[in-house]
Amino acid sequence: MKSFLLCIGFMCGVYCIPIHAAIVYVGKGHAYVSIQQAVTAAKNGDTVWVAPGIYKEKNIIIEKPLVLLGENYPVIDGEHTYQMISVRANEVTIKGFKLIHSGTSSLIDIAGIKVYDVKNINIENNVLEDTFFGIYLQGATNCIIKNNRLTAYAKTDQQSGNGIHCWKCDSLNIIGNMVTGHRDGIYFEFVTNSLIWKNRSIKNSRYGLHFMFSHNDAYIANIFQNNSAGVSVMFTHGVKMFNNVFEDNWGDGCYGIFLKEITDSHISGNTFLRNTTAIFFEGATRVLVEKNTFIKNGWAVKIQANSIQNTITHNNFLANSFDIATNGSLVENTFNKNYWDKYEGYDLNKDGVGDVPYHPVSMFSMIVAENPTAMILFRSFMATLFDKTEKILPSLTPENLVDKFPYMKPLRL
Amino acid sequence: MIKIIKHVIADILRNKIVIAYTIFLLAIGMSVFNLEDNTTKGLLSLLNIVLIVVPLVCIIFSTIYVYNSAEFVELLVSQPLQRKHIWLSLFSGIALALTLAFFIGIGIPVLLYSFTATGLILVGVGLLLTTIFVAIALLAAVHTRDKAKGIGIAVLLWLYFSLLFDGLILFILFQFSDYPLENLMLVLSALNPVDMGRILILLKMDVSALMGYTGAIFQNFFGTTTGIISTLLVMLLWIVLPMGFSLRKFKRKDL
């Protein structure tokens, strides 16, 4: 009982703080004309309310807990030279601003909003346009980045930074953001226990999502579209990717998901549409790929022989040019219980499972793996003949890369 | 000239083979789309028909027809008609009849069930290949008086275009795999109308797979407007050149 009262008291304490907080107004006809002056004058926990207008502030530095509120998207202009907002204190909220024209640099990472080694930051409903890096978190913990729109227009990788860049962070929630035209849409390095939910990362000049050494993160219901190198996931364990959409990632070395040195991860319920390669496994271990739909991809799954103990099950493979390709005869992965639209077997006992095993690697995909230019012969009479003979007398394709229980009908996912 | 074309078409239509060919194509075209709920797979089956069956039927039928109408041609030559006109109307008659058959047999099911860019390109390529193989057949037929030999040449040409040529390409690809062959492949593919047609269809059907490294080179060439126009021009050349050669031969031929 005592601890309960204590708890109530504590909660009241926490919730009481804002009641004493004052509101500091910024804008034409208000107490302050510059946001920086208002921020300096405000006390801990105050709200700085900014009226619509254009503010050229040369880097607003926030060094105390504050709420920075923009009314009707006031514009903060970095004049192609400065960073716009630097956050160096805990418990800061930034809402409803339009940040435009940050500086660019090849020495320091200039960002629209940069967060330095602090906790409990809330960045919501901002519009960032033509920024070098968009929202940059370094050493941040327990932050929410929600419903921001980030747009950049750089032509080359060197001239552009990442949209949402997180380095050495923990417990982030990145929700409902839209990133386009940056180098990497969302960049994670050494970020743990975080959630990326309902974001859209479209037309970025490198990866839609790029993450390394970021363990135990979940990626749910995001859309990655038209990025020039797709999504890259490297050197990580415990990744969960659920219900994402990977679409139109075209080019050589461009993958829906590129899995490099990934272990103990779970990829489920995703849709892969029209990618050159939907999933590429390189040195991946104990990854479960289930309930995904692969439609009209060049290669649905490319799996290197150095990937082991992966399970690919209950997926739908529809209208892909090649279902599976591999680069060796060693196969340490299982491919059972999928639906393959190229399966030509029969089901005598009508249990919905084909009676003949399906070999998803075609002879021609082995030829193309060895000599990519041979792609020009794809679907020719000769290539068809090769595939048919290989089905009767397997010689080149790995014999144990097989679905022993292929479904007769597409799975309802 | 139009009179002769009319006569040739009427003659071909009276001859039941083309009717059978049309019905065969129509049956296949309809059944592929009705058997599969997935139209992409249907188009894929039709692709094989367009690339293998259509050239074979066209080249053999046209060769046989030219030999069978040898007496009719002799009769025409004795009339005050230019040999050029006789030969061209023979060609147009056969080509028109066969393209019509193809359009009814494959074109209509495709337009009904899969009215997409891929489908349209497939029909276009089929029509072009029909005409090209009629032209090639006429070239084969004009070269020899012996019917059996003529048909033999026609079958060999078909075998060459649909199988042997690709074998040669694959051989070159693997023998010279250390060299960059992409641009050479572009040039080589122009030497085979079947390949050109296939690549045009692939660019729509398997566009994601073709966006790989080498595919991108093909896409950069064939995918652009200049690429498509030059491909069409090359395919037209494949009609004009064999026709031109056979016409020259026919003009000087001692019938």
Interface residues (C-beta under 8 A of the other chain):
Chain A: W250 G251 D252 G253 C254 R274 N275 T276 K296 N297 G298 W299 L318 A319 S321 F322 D341 I367 N371 P372 T373 A374 M375 I376 L377 F378 R379 S380 F381 M382 A383 T384 L385
Chain B: N38 T40 K41 L44 L47 N48 L51 I52 S162 L163 D166 G167 I169 L170 L173 F174 S177 L181 E182 M185 S189 V194 D195 R198 I199 I201 L202 M205 D206 V207 S208 A209 L210 M211 G212 Y213 T214 G215 A216 F218
